[in-house]
């Protein structure tokens, strides 16, 4: 349990992130990632990527030397962070200087800025890491070059939205290393992956994709829960894989890493964070550490996943979050959405 929670509260710092309008920029410390720029794109209504993206950006910058930028979805009037606004992501132009994009969005509407800057990024064949709802990151009838909004996951990550294979908010997901992949550098020291988000269905991967982890459906959300017996886990769905995509203009190819885990509470798992950090090194052609440091830079108190909609949607205006609220030395907290199951495995706030 101690390994799973991975509180790692050490090294909380009084430094402040540089807030540039609607995004966060973290200058990388000395490390192997020095000189590389990673842009992390949040913006989903359910899995709290506005919490997980800044946390990952801090680890990548302060532990590994990458310069990182975090983009958020904003309210229509631009005064507060509002993941419910599907057109609200600001700062797509930051991709123009990015070496890697990490994305956790859900069903965003393509805007002219998205089409221009994300299209330019993909046409350069630059790498992508997608987590959880990134398989269905965009929606609508617009296109990025030859790729329709609804084709994003399938074309760039290798998979789109299929279904909830495990019981939503009832069954968890345990990572099982794919046979023969144990020595893949992305899996360096990745041994114990568990998350309370359920296993997604996956059916479109091909022999050209490299499956790294399978997702075993567990009986409950307890991190010590047993794997479900029977056909539910036979075969197990892919949980993390590498994919090669063709650019929207059809002129080049690029590489991506996708995992269907990635609710903010899933990232309490040390080894899920390590998977993303290792993937960042690998996709940037850097030597992957034997055991990457993935300790939290600041305490991390994620909120359980679920929709804040209807009357509850007003919580975003009430919270009035700004980008700088997620800066170094800061840890925003949120109430649990309605319908949250009993899950007593959160870090204890101090």
PyMOL commands that set and color helices and strands:
alter all, ss='L'
color gray80, all
select helices_A, chain A and resi 2-5+49-62+92-97+112-123+132-136+149-157+185-187+231-233+264-268+270-283+310-319+323-326
alter helices_A, ss='H'
color red, helices_A
select strands_A, chain A and resi 18-20+23-26+37-41+67-71+100-103+108-109+127-131+138-139+143-144+147-148+173-177+194-195+210-217+237-246+253-259
alter strands_A, ss='S'
color yellow, strands_A
deselect
rebuild
show_as cartoon
